[in-house]
């Protein structure tokens, strides 16, 4: 090969490397952004689907007790009675009350669960374990700390206790997976009892 | 022997407040003050970390589980809660797994020590309640990952909170927290010297960690 051609090939290679060095980070950013948009759309779609379950329900409205943070007591829960169309099917009923719990009380300061978290799935095992599968926002958006994490789990367990007697214990998954902790403290590898003994202000 | 566990560290800052306040930094300072107080009372003290590293939950438990007659204090600062209050936590009821050849299952290592942990928790919380108005009078229970695999009387102490706007105000609370913890441990010590863990005649080492 003549030296002239060698030089041309070399220049071509250098240009290709420089172009890749410039374009690849841009491409990487685009792919990452697209993945985020897709994930948000996925979770949004799931949320809308479960919300539409509530909205389109033909069940008669019944009184449901939901547990959010107690006003003036940073560590306790307080019950609020709301009228909801609740299914007789325990799995669907659990989804309905948990979605309402996620939507939060009128006073948003008393929320126990992150506003951007979504319930992706709920099912009841034969032994009475209610498995609640939440989106990643449940772990990333919840304030880190033993107290806040415990309050979040207590509000879910107590709400289920009052409205879905078929659920005996609660297992929390995040995006279908078991995780070690909720936000660095509360152990999610086991189950939580679902009973009326969790303290709440009357 | 007392093992102090400043929670989080390394790439895990724990709770974060405005102005860059990080739980992992505050608890390291807290541990230093507690250590000084305990050593002045004649205790030998080890820490699960002394710098900005982040040992795993099992590594932290391994440190205490390798000691005989130790107690374990995990130190935390919350994101929320009534500022200036302090809460002590022990594990809730756990099923007591039968000892297998003198070994207890790693995943349930804390079960045999629950009564002692709650006694320790009450002693420390009692002292904290006297110093920090609004703090509970008794130990609370919470299923805390770090405590579950700890084969020793074990509690978590959580100060509220990183949301205090001025870090200097948060720092001012630390000596009082440290003093209350030391007093609680001193009060608890005679109970531990004479008591044995539940259903275990001698305190075996926890089984090898997974």
Boltz contact constraints between the chains, C-beta under 6 A:
constraints:
  - contact:
      token1: [A, 74]
      token2: [B, 81]
      max_distance: 6.0
  - contact:
      token1: [A, 74]
      token2: [B, 82]
      max_distance: 6.0
  - contact:
      token1: [A, 143]
      token2: [B, 79]
      max_distance: 6.0
  - contact:
      token1: [A, 143]
      token2: [B, 80]
      max_distance: 6.0
  - contact:
      token1: [A, 144]
      token2: [B, 14]
      max_distance: 6.0
  - contact:
      token1: [A, 144]
      token2: [B, 15]
      max_distance: 6.0
  - contact:
      token1: [A, 144]
      token2: [B, 79]
      max_distance: 6.0
  - contact:
      token1: [A, 145]
      token2: [B, 15]
      max_distance: 6.0
  - contact:
      token1: [A, 145]
      token2: [B, 78]
      max_distance: 6.0
  - contact:
      token1: [A, 145]
      token2: [B, 79]
      max_distance: 6.0
  - contact:
      token1: [A, 145]
      token2: [B, 80]
      max_distance: 6.0
  - contact:
      token1: [A, 146]
      token2: [B, 89]
      max_distance: 6.0
  - contact:
      token1: [A, 146]
      token2: [B, 142]
      max_distance: 6.0
  - contact:
      token1: [A, 146]
      token2: [B, 158]
      max_distance: 6.0
  - contact:
      token1: [A, 147]
      token2: [B, 78]
      max_distance: 6.0
  - contact:
      token1: [A, 147]
      token2: [B, 81]
      max_distance: 6.0
  - contact:
      token1: [A, 148]
      token2: [B, 80]
      max_distance: 6.0
  - contact:
      token1: [A, 150]
      token2: [B, 142]
      max_distance: 6.0
  - contact:
      token1: [A, 180]
      token2: [B, 145]
      max_distance: 6.0
  - contact:
      token1: [A, 181]
      token2: [B, 145]
      max_distance: 6.0
  - contact:
      token1: [A, 185]
      token2: [B, 144]
      max_distance: 6.0
  - contact:
      token1: [A, 187]
      token2: [B, 143]
      max_distance: 6.0
  - contact:
      token1: [A, 187]
      token2: [B, 145]
      max_distance: 6.0
  - contact:
      token1: [A, 187]
      token2: [B, 148]
      max_distance: 6.0
